[in-house]
Amino acid sequence: MSFARRIAYLKAEGAYAVLARAQALEAQGREIIHLEIGQPDFDTYPHVALAGIRAIANGRTRYNPPAGLPILRQALAEDAGQRRGVHFAPEQVVVAPGTKPLLLFPMLALLEPGDEVLYPDPGFPTYEAALHLAGAEPVSIPLLEERGFDLDLEAFDARIGPRTRMIILNSPGNPTGGVLSLRTLEHVAEAAGRYDCWILSDEIYSRLVYDDLPGGGDRAFSPSIISLPGMPERTILADGFSKTYAMTGWRLGFGVMPEPLAEKMGLLLTHSVGCTATFTQFAGLEAVLGSQDAVVAVRAEFHRRRDLMVEGLNAIPGVRCPMPRGAFYTFPNIQAFGRSAEWLADYLLEEAGVAVLPGTAFGSQGEGHLRLSYANSFENIQQALERMARALKEIS
């Protein structure tokens, strides 16, 4: 069959490919520990799930405005604004079935063929895929392991220019767990103003932060570029409910952006998905307005698991693992083994029964690293570390 060139770059996400192989091994009777999938292993919090069930029972199953229920847009404007110290109007908020449309649709609305877009490498694979769909030119910017996977500002300065139309940021980041420093955000903000380009800030992990980051309890939060002077006018904030509220399958995301762009986003949603499920949005409303105790408790548990995994990885000869400051991923350096990341990921799956991702699933700069998710039980992480240590000893 003949297909349009715009989809020529599309390929499966690495996590789904490894998951399929792991499940095939499980079907053969193998016991596999899953550290490849980036989703909370907790059920959706009961008060949130019950709100969705009640909404269905009360007949809230019909069409609603494409940009989202007004009551949810209001709640999100207030909550997102309070957390970032910025005033947002409800008209700036767009609700979508998941956060991925809020990555692709702004590109469709703002980018012309040939426009350059800077994006992090290693980074979420959807960034590059969506840029190709939009006809833009992806320009990768490395993340520096020695700086906690902060952006390489020298490379950034060398690659930004008059053709740059957009800069993609992800903090805390997938796959590294790195958090961009305030210095980096200020540097990027200054450059965005100088070259008059947009910022697309993916902040889906913004409430999964640890250690010395601002806030505490329910207020713990990663720094956002939209909080800097002059940036709300040129920033698209992409966020959602999947990670914070363990709602991956509910498909509920939201974006905050200048109102004229939000209006265009509403049209793109109208002519693509129509609207986001009404009952899902009522569950989201309860998530925002209801108790945040479960969010705080789950973050504390992720913190505990993170420390276990980082300590265990660093105890394995040949592995060097920086301490991630956010999300629920580690990105250990495995260059000492002299094997490619893909080879090591395959080896650990086949020989140790531990499913991990090669760093190259997130871009060429991911070579020499693996991505491990600690969104699994404390006990399973302990067992996975023991299996990995035994298997890696055989090739060290």
C-alpha positions as CSV (number, residue, x, y, z in Angstrom):
1,M,0.0,0.0,0.0
2,S,1.0,3.6,-0.6
3,F,0.9,5.9,2.4
4,A,1.3,9.7,2.8
5,R,4.8,10.9,3.6
6,R,3.6,12.6,6.8
7,I,3.3,9.2,8.5
8,A,6.6,7.8,7.2
9,Y,8.4,8.7,10.5
10,L,5.8,7.0,12.8
11,K,6.9,4.0,14.7
12,A,5.8,2.1,17.8
13,E,6.8,3.5,21.2
14,G,9.5,1.4,22.7
15,A,7.6,0.8,25.9
16,Y,4.7,-0.9,24.0
17,A,7.1,-3.0,22.0
18,V,9.0,-4.2,25.0
19,L,5.7,-4.8,26.9
20,A,4.5,-7.0,24.0
21,R,7.7,-9.1,24.1
22,A,7.5,-9.4,27.9
23,Q,3.9,-10.5,27.7
24,A,4.8,-13.1,25.1
25,L,7.4,-14.5,27.5
26,E,4.8,-14.5,30.3
27,A,2.5,-16.5,28.0
28,Q,5.3,-19.1,27.9
29,G,5.3,-19.4,31.7
30,R,8.1,-16.9,32.4
31,E,7.8,-14.6,35.4
32,I,8.6,-11.0,34.2
33,I,9.1,-7.9,36.4
34,H,7.8,-4.9,34.5
35,L,10.0,-1.8,34.8
36,E,9.3,-0.6,31.3
37,I,5.8,0.9,31.5
38,G,5.4,4.5,32.6
39,Q,2.2,4.4,34.5
40,P,1.4,4.4,38.2
41,D,0.7,0.9,39.6
42,F,-2.0,2.3,41.9
43,D,-5.7,2.1,41.2
44,T,-7.4,5.4,40.5
45,Y,-8.1,7.0,43.8
46,P,-11.5,5.8,45.1
47,H,-13.1,9.2,45.5
48,V,-12.1,10.1,41.9
49,A,-13.3,6.8,40.5
50,L,-16.6,7.0,42.4
51,A,-17.2,10.5,40.9
52,G,-16.9,9.1,37.5
53,I,-19.3,6.2,38.3
54,R,-21.8,8.6,39.8
55,A,-21.6,10.7,36.6
56,I,-22.4,7.7,34.5
57,A,-25.3,6.7,36.7
58,N,-26.6,10.2,36.6
59,G,-26.7,10.2,32.8
60,R,-23.7,12.4,32.2
61,T,-22.8,10.5,29.0
62,R,-23.6,12.9,26.3
63,Y,-21.7,15.4,24.2
64,N,-20.2,18.5,25.8
65,P,-18.4,21.6,24.6
66,P,-15.2,20.6,22.6
67,A,-12.9,22.6,24.8
68,G,-14.3,21.0,28.0
69,L,-16.9,21.5,30.6
70,P,-17.0,25.1,31.8
71,I,-17.0,24.0,35.5
72,L,-13.8,21.9,34.9
73,R,-12.1,24.6,32.9
74,Q,-12.7,27.1,35.8
75,A,-11.4,24.7,38.4
76,L,-8.3,23.9,36.3
77,A,-7.6,27.6,35.7
78,E,-7.7,28.3,39.4
79,D,-5.6,25.2,40.5
80,A,-3.0,25.5,37.7
81,G,-2.7,29.2,38.3
82,Q,-2.3,29.0,42.1
83,R,0.4,26.3,41.8
84,R,2.4,28.4,39.3
85,G,1.7,31.8,40.7
86,V,0.0,33.0,37.6
87,H,-3.6,34.1,36.9
88,F,-5.3,32.0,34.3
89,A,-8.8,32.6,32.9
90,P,-11.1,29.6,32.2
91,E,-11.1,30.6,28.5
92,Q,-7.3,29.8,28.4
93,V,-7.9,26.2,29.4
94,V,-8.6,23.4,26.9
95,V,-9.6,19.9,28.0
96,A,-8.7,16.9,25.8
97,P,-8.9,13.1,25.8
98,G,-5.3,12.7,27.1
99,T,-2.4,15.0,27.0
100,K,-1.0,13.9,23.6
101,P,-3.5,15.9,21.6
102,L,-2.3,19.0,23.6
103,L,1.2,18.3,22.2
104,L,0.2,17.7,18.5
105,F,-2.6,20.2,18.1
106,P,-0.6,23.3,19.1
107,M,2.0,22.3,16.5
108,L,-0.7,22.0,13.8
109,A,-2.1,25.4,14.8
110,L,1.3,27.3,14.9
111,L,3.9,25.6,12.7
112,E,4.5,25.8,9.0
113,P,6.5,23.4,6.9
114,G,10.2,24.1,7.5
115,D,9.8,25.8,10.9
116,E,12.4,24.5,13.3
117,V,11.5,23.2,16.8
118,L,14.0,22.5,19.5
119,Y,13.2,19.4,21.7
120,P,15.1,17.5,24.4
121,D,17.1,14.3,23.5
122,P,16.6,11.9,25.2
123,G,12.9,12.8,25.3
124,F,9.4,11.5,25.0
125,P,9.1,9.9,21.5
126,T,5.8,11.6,20.7
127,Y,7.6,15.0,20.4
128,E,9.6,14.1,17.3
129,A,6.7,12.0,15.8
130,A,4.2,14.9,16.2
131,L,6.7,17.4,14.7
132,H,7.1,15.3,11.6
133,L,3.3,15.1,11.3
134,A,3.1,18.9,11.6
135,G,5.7,19.2,8.8
136,A,8.2,20.9,11.1
137,E,12.0,20.3,11.3
138,P,12.9,18.7,14.7
139,V,16.2,20.0,16.2
140,S,17.4,17.9,19.2
141,I,19.1,19.4,22.2
142,P,21.0,17.1,24.5
143,L,20.4,16.7,28.2
144,L,23.6,16.6,30.4
145,E,23.9,13.7,32.8
146,E,26.5,15.5,34.8
147,R,24.0,18.3,35.5
148,G,21.2,16.0,36.5
149,F,19.9,15.8,32.9
150,D,19.5,19.5,32.6
151,L,19.5,21.1,29.2
152,D,22.8,21.6,27.4
153,L,22.7,25.4,27.1
154,E,25.7,25.6,24.9
155,A,24.0,23.3,22.3
156,F,20.8,25.2,22.8
157,D,22.5,28.5,22.0
158,A,24.2,27.0,19.0
159,R,21.0,25.6,17.5
160,I,18.4,28.2,18.2
161,G,18.0,30.8,15.4
162,P,15.7,32.8,13.2
163,R,13.9,29.7,11.9
164,T,13.1,28.5,15.4
165,R,9.4,28.7,15.9
166,M,8.9,26.6,19.1
167,I,10.9,25.1,22.0
168,I,9.6,22.0,23.7
169,L,10.4,21.5,27.4
170,N,9.6,18.6,29.7
171,S,10.2,19.0,33.4
172,P,10.3,16.7,35.3
173,G,11.4,14.7,32.3
174,N,10.7,11.4,30.7
175,P,12.9,9.3,30.5
176,T,15.5,10.8,32.9
177,G,13.5,12.1,35.9
178,G,15.5,15.3,35.6
179,V,14.2,18.7,36.6
180,L,15.2,21.8,34.6
181,S,16.9,24.4,36.8
182,L,15.6,27.9,37.2
183,R,18.8,29.1,35.5
184,T,17.9,27.0,32.5
185,L,14.3,28.2,32.4
186,E,15.4,31.8,32.6
187,H,18.0,31.2,29.8
188,V,15.4,29.6,27.5
189,A,12.8,32.3,28.3
190,E,15.2,35.1,27.3
191,A,16.0,33.3,24.1
192,A,12.3,32.7,23.3
193,G,11.7,36.4,23.7
194,R,14.7,37.3,21.5
195,Y,13.7,35.0,18.7
196,D,9.9,35.4,19.2
197,C,9.1,31.7,19.5
198,W,6.6,29.6,21.4
199,I,7.3,27.4,24.4
200,L,5.5,24.1,24.6
201,S,6.0,23.0,28.3
202,D,5.1,19.4,29.0
203,E,4.5,19.3,32.8
204,I,2.6,16.0,33.2
205,Y,5.0,15.0,36.0
206,S,5.0,18.4,37.8
207,R,3.5,17.1,41.0
208,L,5.8,14.1,41.2
209,V,8.8,15.9,42.6
210,Y,11.1,15.1,45.5
211,D,13.9,16.4,47.8
212,D,14.9,20.0,47.6
213,L,12.2,21.3,45.2
214,P,9.9,24.1,46.4
215,G,6.8,23.5,48.4
216,G,5.8,20.5,50.6
217,G,2.9,18.2,51.0
218,D,0.2,19.0,48.5
219,R,2.1,22.1,47.4
220,A,5.3,20.3,46.2
221,F,5.8,21.4,42.6
222,S,8.5,21.7,39.9
223,P,9.4,25.2,38.6
224,S,7.5,26.2,35.5
225,I,8.7,28.5,32.7
226,I,5.1,30.0,32.5
227,S,5.7,31.6,35.9
228,L,8.5,33.8,34.5
229,P,7.8,37.4,33.4
230,G,6.5,37.7,29.9
231,M,6.1,33.9,29.4
232,P,2.3,33.3,29.8
233,E,1.9,35.1,26.5
234,R,4.1,32.7,24.6
235,T,3.8,29.4,26.6
236,I,1.5,26.4,26.0
237,L,1.3,24.4,29.2
238,A,0.4,20.7,28.7
239,D,-0.6,18.7,31.7
240,G,-3.1,16.0,32.7
241,F,-4.5,13.6,35.2
242,S,-2.7,10.3,34.2
243,K,0.3,10.5,36.5
244,T,-0.8,12.6,39.4
245,Y,-4.1,10.8,39.9
246,A,-3.4,7.3,38.5
247,M,-5.9,7.9,35.7
248,T,-3.9,6.7,32.6
249,G,-6.9,4.9,31.0
250,W,-9.4,7.6,31.7
251,R,-7.7,9.8,29.0
252,L,-8.0,13.2,30.5
253,G,-5.5,16.0,29.8
254,F,-5.6,19.8,29.8
255,G,-3.7,22.7,28.4
256,V,-3.3,26.3,29.3
257,M,-2.4,28.9,26.6
258,P,-3.3,32.3,25.3
259,E,-7.0,32.6,24.7
260,P,-6.8,33.1,20.8
261,L,-4.8,29.8,20.6
262,A,-7.3,28.1,22.9
263,E,-10.1,29.0,20.5
264,K,-8.2,27.4,17.6
265,M,-7.6,24.4,19.8
266,G,-11.3,24.1,20.3
267,L,-11.8,23.9,16.6
268,L,-9.1,21.3,16.2
269,L,-10.8,19.2,18.9
270,T,-14.2,19.8,17.2
271,H,-13.1,18.3,14.0
272,S,-11.0,15.4,15.4
273,V,-12.3,13.9,18.7
274,G,-15.4,16.0,19.1
275,C,-15.2,16.2,22.9
276,T,-13.8,14.5,25.9
277,A,-16.1,12.1,27.7
278,T,-18.3,14.0,30.1
279,F,-18.2,11.5,33.0
280,T,-14.4,11.4,32.7
281,Q,-14.4,15.2,33.2
282,F,-16.5,14.9,36.3
283,A,-14.0,12.4,37.7
284,G,-11.3,15.0,36.9
285,L,-13.3,17.7,38.7
286,E,-13.4,15.6,41.9
287,A,-9.6,15.0,41.4
288,V,-8.9,18.7,41.4
289,L,-11.4,19.9,44.0
290,G,-11.4,16.8,46.3
291,S,-8.8,15.6,48.9
292,Q,-5.2,15.5,47.8
293,D,-4.2,13.1,50.6
294,A,-3.7,10.2,48.1
295,V,-1.5,12.3,45.9
296,V,0.8,13.1,48.8
297,A,0.9,9.5,50.0
298,V,1.6,8.1,46.6
299,R,4.4,10.6,46.0
300,A,6.0,9.6,49.3
301,E,5.8,6.0,48.2
302,F,7.4,6.8,44.9
303,H,10.1,8.7,46.8
304,R,10.8,5.5,48.9
305,R,11.0,3.4,45.8
306,R,13.2,5.8,44.0
307,D,15.8,5.7,46.8
308,L,15.7,1.9,46.8
309,M,16.2,1.7,43.1
310,V,19.0,4.3,42.8
311,E,20.9,2.7,45.8
312,G,20.5,-0.8,44.3
313,L,21.6,0.2,40.8
314,N,24.7,2.0,42.1
315,A,25.6,-1.1,44.0
316,I,25.9,-3.1,40.8
317,P,29.5,-2.9,39.4
318,G,29.5,-1.1,36.0
319,V,26.2,0.8,36.7
320,R,26.2,4.5,37.5
321,C,22.8,6.0,38.3
322,P,22.2,9.7,39.0
323,M,19.4,10.6,41.5
324,P,16.3,11.7,39.6
325,R,14.5,14.6,41.2
326,G,11.0,14.0,39.7
327,A,8.7,11.6,37.7
328,F,9.1,7.9,38.4
329,Y,12.0,6.9,36.3
330,T,15.7,6.3,36.7
331,F,18.1,6.6,33.7
332,P,21.3,4.6,34.7
333,N,24.5,4.8,32.7
334,I,25.6,1.4,31.5
335,Q,28.5,2.3,29.2
336,A,31.0,0.3,31.3
337,F,29.6,-2.9,29.9
338,G,30.6,-2.1,26.4
339,R,27.3,-3.2,24.9
340,S,24.6,-1.1,23.3
341,A,21.6,-0.1,25.3
342,E,19.3,-2.2,23.1
343,W,21.5,-5.3,23.6
344,L,21.5,-4.9,27.4
345,A,17.7,-4.3,27.5
346,D,17.2,-7.5,25.5
347,Y,19.6,-9.4,27.7
348,L,18.0,-8.4,30.9
349,L,14.6,-9.3,29.6
350,E,15.7,-12.8,28.3
351,E,18.2,-13.7,31.0
352,A,16.9,-11.9,34.1
353,G,13.2,-11.6,33.4
354,V,13.3,-7.9,34.0
355,A,11.7,-5.6,31.3
356,V,13.5,-2.3,30.9
357,L,13.8,0.1,28.0
358,P,17.0,1.1,26.1
359,G,17.8,4.7,26.3
360,T,17.8,4.9,22.5
361,A,14.0,4.4,22.6
362,F,14.0,8.1,23.5
363,G,16.5,9.4,21.0
364,S,20.1,8.9,19.9
365,Q,21.5,10.7,23.0
366,G,20.0,7.9,25.1
367,E,22.7,5.5,24.0
368,G,24.6,4.1,27.0
369,H,21.6,4.3,29.3
370,L,18.5,2.3,30.3
371,R,15.2,3.6,31.5
372,L,13.7,1.9,34.5
373,S,10.3,2.8,36.0
374,Y,9.9,2.5,39.7
375,A,6.1,2.5,39.3
376,N,6.1,-1.0,40.7
377,S,6.0,-2.4,44.2
378,F,8.9,-2.1,46.6
379,E,9.2,-5.9,46.7
380,N,9.2,-6.3,42.9
381,I,11.9,-3.6,42.6
382,Q,14.0,-5.4,45.2
383,Q,13.7,-8.6,43.3
384,A,14.4,-6.9,40.0
385,L,17.6,-5.4,41.3
386,E,18.8,-8.8,42.6
387,R,18.1,-10.4,39.2
388,M,19.8,-7.6,37.3
389,A,22.9,-7.8,39.6
390,R,23.3,-11.6,38.9
391,A,22.7,-11.2,35.2
392,L,25.1,-8.2,34.7
393,K,27.8,-10.0,36.8
394,E,28.0,-12.5,34.0
395,I,29.0,-9.9,31.4
396,S,31.1,-7.5,33.5
